[in-house]
């Protein structure tokens, strides 16, 4: 075997050409083999690359697929011992979720032949062009079979317009609080903080070395004995659960922003919607809340059958629920990433910003250059965002391992205080949209 891993060239066009010439030379001299026939991608690894890998190398088992995946995937993953997916799992044989650097393409598998869907890979691809998630399954039982896009069995949980499912992260000083139940590192991404997880993870690492699938995972790191996890709530490169939540929330925000702009409410009441997204104080005023509640009662409740008889204007959760239904339609509970949410569920939180903040960032970033609100939009990198909460936090905890760069690659944030300077004008325009008189 002359080549056992892909090389992700820093200069794809020049080096890809050289690699093609090199392969041609090897074939000319009679040294060409099947492992060289898979084209070297000049882009991030995607679902189509996985399909080409399986077909071109004639891979017939999940083991051999894992063995041939890019290193980026074998070192960026998390482990579920209590999976709620189709994949069965346990402490000794957890479900593995490989998410690479950006989580735009995710691959999942499990490890016990007696568990459900042992012969299937599950995949989720975020499409940057259309801003949607696509779900697929690849079965390796009695041959290789590729599912179509978004099988109904996946849509039962992920929705018609699919969204990821992931738990929110609210920082807590309570050491045994579980942020991601059923996952190793459920508390602050640190198995060492949970006695049952600590002992189970030690056993898993020993078993993984000889396991036909897990042995390809990178479980060693010079700075932690618990890789891919760490021992506390700060270093993001050793926090796969929190990191995956950050990445998925940003991708989901782009999906939501793209979707809501096509909806009637946003087209008819854009300034009212923007007031909510920017969390302007005006959006908390009773006349606005009465207006949006009346629209909900008229247009949504008869179809959704979720009554809000005890609608509380000071309940951020219920107001967010109403706005979400008006902005996004009847694909229920699509902003939060939970499996079984309710109208009173807290907003999805990454540990530093909410899903609503991220949707606002995605909407503002795509404003036309001549839009009056554009002058209030100042893009922020993750360095600016994290340092606005605690100076120096980014360099100490987010920059190592280039985690912050992966967040920025998906979506920049924005200066919220600058954006809120537009709230007074949004108030004026919003009252006009609602047919109210301006004072």
N, C-alpha and C positions, 0 to 999 in steps of 0.2 A: 504494500500500500504506500504509494508515493505521497499522496495528499490525504490527510485524515480530517482536516478542519477547513472551513472556508476562511478566507482572509478578507476582512472588510477594509478595502483600500481607502486611504485618506484622500487619494486623488483618483477617483474611480475611472475616468475616461482613459488616462494615460496608462495606469497600471493594468486595467482590464484588457487593453489592447495587447500589452506585453504578455499577460497570462494566456490569452488566446493564441498568440504566436508560439509561446512555450509549449502549450498542449499540442498544437499542430506539429511542432518539431518532434515531440515524443511519439506521436502517432506515426510520423514519417519513419522514424527509426525503429518502430515496432514495439515501443514501450507503453502505448496507450492502453488504458484499462477503464472499466466502468466508473471507477471513482473519479476519473478526470472528465467525464462527459457531462457533469452537471455544471451549467454556466455559473460563473461567479457574479452574484447580484451587485449592481452598483448603487443599491439603495438599501434601506432598512429591510430586514427580513419580514416577509408578509405571508399571508395564507397561500398565495399562488406559488411562492418559493417553496413552501412546505410540500405542496402537491407535486411540484417539479422534482424536488428532492426524492420523494417516495417513488415516483414513476421512473425517473432517470437512473436511480441506483437500484431499482427493483427491490425496495425494502418491503418486507412482508410481516415484520413484527414491530411492536411499539419500542422494544428494547433497541433495535437497530436505528430507529428514527431518533431516539434520544441521544444515542451515541454520536450521531452526525449533526446535531443541532449546533448553532453558533455558541461560542463560549458566553456571550452576552446573556443567553437564556439559562445556561447551566449555573450561573452565579447570581441571578436575580430571580428569586422564587420565594414562595411561602408554603406552609404545610398545614393542611386541615385534617385533624384526627376525628372531627365530628361534622363531616361535610353534610350540608343540606341539599347537595346537588344530586345528579343521577349516579355519580361515582360513589361507591361504598368506601368507607375509610375507618381506620382505627389508629391508636397510638403507635403501634408497631408498623403499620402500613398506611400512612397518611395519604391523602390526596395532594398531589403536587401541582401548584399553579406557577408556571413559568411566565414571567412578564417582561423580560428584557429591560432595556433602559427606560422606555417610555410607556409601556403597557398598551401601545397601539395594536399590538398583536399578542394574544395570550394563548398558551397551550396548557392543557391540564390532563393528568392521567393519575391512576392509582396503582397499588402495588401487590394486592392480594388476589390470587386467582379465584378465590371463593367470593369475592366482593362483586357487587353489581357493576356492570359496564367495564369490567377489567380489560376487555379487548378493544375499548374505544378511546380515542383521543377526542377531547372537546376543544374547540377553538373559537376565539372571538377576535374579530378584526374591526378596528375603527377605520372608516373610510374618510380621509381628510377632505376629499373633493365634495362628497355629499353630506358629510357630517353625520353619519349614521354608524351604528354597530351592526355587524353581521355575525350570526352564530352558525356554527357548523359542527358536524361530528364525522369522524373517520373511523370506520370499523375495520379491525384486522382479524375478525373471526371468519374462517372459511374464505379467505381471500381478502382483498382490500376494496372497501366500498366507501365512496365519498357521498355524504348527504347533500341535499340541496341547501339553499340559503334559508336560514331561520326556520328550522323544522318546528312544527306545532308543539312538540313536546318541550322545546326550549321556550317558546313564546308563552307557555302556561305560567311561567314564573317571571320571565324577563320582559314580557309585554309585546304587543303588536309592533310598536316602534321600540325595538329592544334597548334596554338599558342594563348596565352592570348591576350586580347586587353585592353590596359591601356595607360593613358597619361603620357608623360615624365614630369620630374620635374626639372626646371631650377630656381635656387634661384633668387629672385628678391626683391629689396627693395620697389617696387611699391606695396602698401598695397592692392589695389583692383585688382591686376592681378589674373586671374583665371587659375590655373594650371590644375584643373580637372573639366571642365565645366559639369554641370548637376549633380554634386555631392555636398552634404553638405560638408562644409569645402573646397570648391573649391579654396580658397585662403589660403595657408599655413595650411590647416586642421583646420581652425578656423572660424566657422560660425559667430562669433562675429565681424569679419572684413568685413562682407558683410551685408548690412542693410536688404536686402530682405531675405537672409538666416537666419539671426539672429531672425527675427520675426517669420519666418516660423518654425524654429527649436524649438522655445519655444512652439508654438502651437502643433507641432508634439509630443513633450515629454508629454504634458498634455493628448493628445488623446491616446498615446501609452499605458498608464497605464490601460486603459479599452479595448484595442483592442484585438481581439481574437488571433492574431498572435504576434504583437509587444510587448505585455505585458510580454513575456518570455525573451526579450532582457534585458541585464544588462545595465541600463542607468544612474546608480548612482555611483559616485566615490568620496571619501573624498577630493581629491585634485583638482577637476574640476567640475564646474556646467554644463559643456557641453559634458560630456562623450558620445561617445568614443573620442570626440574631445577635444582640448585644446584652448588656446587663442593666440598662437604664433607659430613660425616656428622651435622650438628647441626640446622639449621633444618628443622623438619618440614614447613612449608608448601612447601618446595622439595625434598621427598623423597616423590614420589608412590608409589614402590615400597614403601618402608617404611610409609608412611601407609596404603596399600591393605592391606598385610599386617596392620597393627594393626586396621583396621576389620573385615576378613574374619574374623580370629581371634576377635574379640569376638562377631560375629554367629554364627559357628560354635559358639562356646561356649554361646550361648543355645539353639541347636538341640540340642546334645549334652545339656545339662542337662534340657531338656524331655523328651528321648527316654529318658534313662536312668532317670528317675523311674517310667516305666511298665514297666521291666524287672524280672524276677523277682529278680535278685540284689540290686538296690537295695531292693526291698520287703522282702526277707528278711534282708538284712545291711546296713541303712542305716548303722550306726555303723562297721562295717569300711570301707565305702565312703568315709565322711566322713573317716576317719583318713587314707586315701590322699590324698584331695583336699586336705586341709589340710596334707599332708606332715608328719604327726606322726612323731616318732621311733619311736613304738611300732609304726608300720606297717612298719618295717624289721626288726623282730624275727623270728627264724627261725620261731617257731611260727605267726606270721601268714602268712609267706611259704609255708610248707609247706602251710598250710590252703588258700590261694588256688590254689597250684599243683595240689593234689589236685582241686579243683573244675574247674580248667582241663582236666586230663587226663581227667576223667570226662565233662564236659559239652560241652567245646569242641573239643578235639583230634580226636576221631573224626569230627567234621563239617567242621572247618576244614582238617584234614590238615597242620597246621603243628606239628611236634614241637619241643619245647624240651628235648632230652635234656641239653644243657649249660646248663640254667637256672642263672643266676648271681644269687644273692640280692642282691648288691651292684651289679648292673647296673640302673641306673635305667630304661634303655630296655626291658629285658626284663620287669621288674616292671610297668612302665607298660603294656606290650603285653598282659600277662595280665589286669590290671585292666580295661583297655579292652574286651577281648573279653567279660569277665564282666559288665561294666556295660552295654555297648552292644549285645552280640549279635554276630551273624556278618556284619554289613555291614562288611567288612574294612577296617581302617586308616582309620577315619572321623574320628579326632581330629586327626591330622596332616593337612596339606593337600597333601601331596606326591602325585605321579602314580604313582610306582613305589616305595613304601616297603618296609621289611623290619622284622622284629621287633627288630633292633638299631639302628634309625634313631633319631637324637637327637630329643627332643621338639621340637615346633614352638615357636619362640622369637621374640618380637617385638622383641628388643633390650633388653627390661627385665623381662618376665614370660613364663612358659610357657603353653601351652594349658591345662595342668592347673590353673594358678592362675586362669585366666579361667573355666574350668568351675566351680571352687569358688565364685567370686564370683557366678556365675549361680545356682547351687544355693542358696547362703546367702541371696541377695536374695529368694527366693521362699519362705522358711520361714514357716510360720504364726506369727502374732504370739504365740501361747501355747506355741510350741515351746521346750523348755528351752535349746536352743543359740542362740536368738535374742539373748539378752543378750550373747553373745560376738561378735555381728556388728556391726561399726561401718563403715558405708559410707565409702569414700574417693573423692574426686574425683581426676582425673588430676594436678591440682596437688599434692595430698598424696602421690600415688604417686611422681611423678618427683622431688619434693623430698626424699623419704625416701632416695633414692640420692645426690642432689647438690643441696644447697640452692641455690635460684635458677635451676636448670636449666629449670624449667617456664616461667617468665616470659621467659627468654632465647630458648628454642628451640621450645616447644610452644604457648604462648599466641598468638604472632603468627599472624594469619590465622584465628584462632578454631579451630585444629586441635584443641586440647584439648577444646573444647566439643563437637565432633563425636564424639570418643571417649566423652565423658560421656553424650552423647545416646543412645548404644547401650547402654552398661553402665557402672555405677560399679564401682570396685574395692573392696577391703576392707582393714582393718587386720589383716595376717596374724599379727602378734605377739599381738594381743588374741584372735583366733580360736584360736590355739594354746593358749591357757589352758584350753580345753575338752578338750585331748587326754587328760588323765588320766581324765576321766569317759568319754570315747569309748572308751578302752582297757578300762575296766570293762564297759561295755555290749557292746563288741565281743567280749570273751571269752565273755560269756553267749550271744551270737548263735552263736558257733562251737562252743558246748558245752564250753568250757574252764572249768576252775576258776579263780576269782579268788584271788590270793595273800592 
